[in-house]
Amino acid sequence: MSYIVKIPNGIICMSETLFECPKCHTKYSGERESERLHNAKRMLIYKRCTTCRSWIGITYDIQGDIRSWLKEDELVNSNRSAILKMKSFIK
């Protein structure tokens, strides 16, 4: 969640770096992941959940909040869209 604070010379935007595993809802403070995201070329990293051992995709949204999703859902969605493209091409 982002916070905007007005100060005499401008504004300050602050955001929390908390996220959770979408599968088991284990909460993480994203300080280390935030540094990794800033150093990543595509602003996208993957982390393995310490509880359920599933891979989590992590990125920022346009407001500066951390968003997380399961990598297995990402693969399913990309395969589904590829199959739909093939079906429309065959018709």
C-alpha positions in Angstrom: 0.0 0.0 0.0 1.3 3.4 -0.9 1.2 6.5 1.2 1.6 10.1 0.0 2.7 12.8 2.5 2.6 16.5 1.7 5.6 18.4 2.9 6.4 22.2 2.5 8.7 21.6 -0.5 6.8 18.9 -2.3 5.5 15.4 -1.6 6.9 12.1 -0.3 5.7 8.7 -1.6 6.2 5.7 0.6 5.2 2.1 0.0 5.1 -1.0 2.2 7.2 -3.9 1.0 5.0 -6.7 2.4 3.8 -9.7 0.4 2.5 -13.2 0.9 2.6 -16.6 -0.8 -0.7 -16.9 -2.7 -0.8 -20.7 -2.0 -0.2 -21.0 1.8 -0.4 -17.3 2.8 3.0 -17.1 4.5 3.8 -13.4 5.0 7.2 -12.0 4.0 8.7 -8.6 4.6 10.1 -7.8 1.2 13.2 -5.8 2.1 15.7 -8.3 0.5 13.3 -8.9 -2.4 12.9 -5.2 -2.9 16.7 -4.8 -3.4 16.7 -7.8 -5.8 13.9 -6.2 -7.8 15.7 -2.9 -8.1 18.8 -4.8 -9.5 16.8 -7.0 -11.9 16.7 -5.9 -15.5 13.0 -6.7 -16.1 11.8 -5.8 -12.5 10.7 -9.4 -12.0 12.2 -12.1 -9.7 11.2 -15.5 -8.5 11.4 -16.8 -4.9 10.7 -20.2 -3.4 8.3 -20.2 -0.5 9.8 -21.5 2.7 6.6 -23.2 3.8 5.0 -24.9 0.8 8.1 -24.9 -1.5 6.3 -23.4 -4.5 7.8 -20.7 -6.7 6.4 -17.2 -6.3 6.8 -14.5 -9.0 7.3 -11.0 -7.5 7.2 -7.6 -9.2 6.0 -4.0 -8.6 2.8 -2.5 -9.9 2.5 1.1 -11.1 1.7 2.4 -7.6 4.9 0.8 -6.2 3.3 -2.0 -4.3 4.8 -5.5 -4.5 2.6 -8.1 -6.4 3.1 -11.8 -6.1 1.6 -14.8 -7.9 2.4 -18.5 -8.3 4.7 -19.4 -11.1 2.7 -22.5 -12.0 -0.4 -20.3 -12.7 1.8 -18.2 -15.0 2.8 -21.3 -17.0 -0.8 -22.5 -17.2 -2.1 -19.1 -18.5 0.6 -18.9 -21.1 -0.1 -22.4 -22.4 -3.8 -21.7 -22.5 -3.3 -18.5 -24.6 -1.0 -20.4 -26.9 -3.7 -23.1 -27.4 -6.3 -20.5 -28.1 -4.1 -18.9 -30.7 -3.6 -22.2 -32.4 -7.3 -22.9 -32.5 -8.1 -19.6 -34.1 -5.3 -20.1 -36.6 -6.7 -23.6 -37.6 -10.2 -22.2 -38.3 
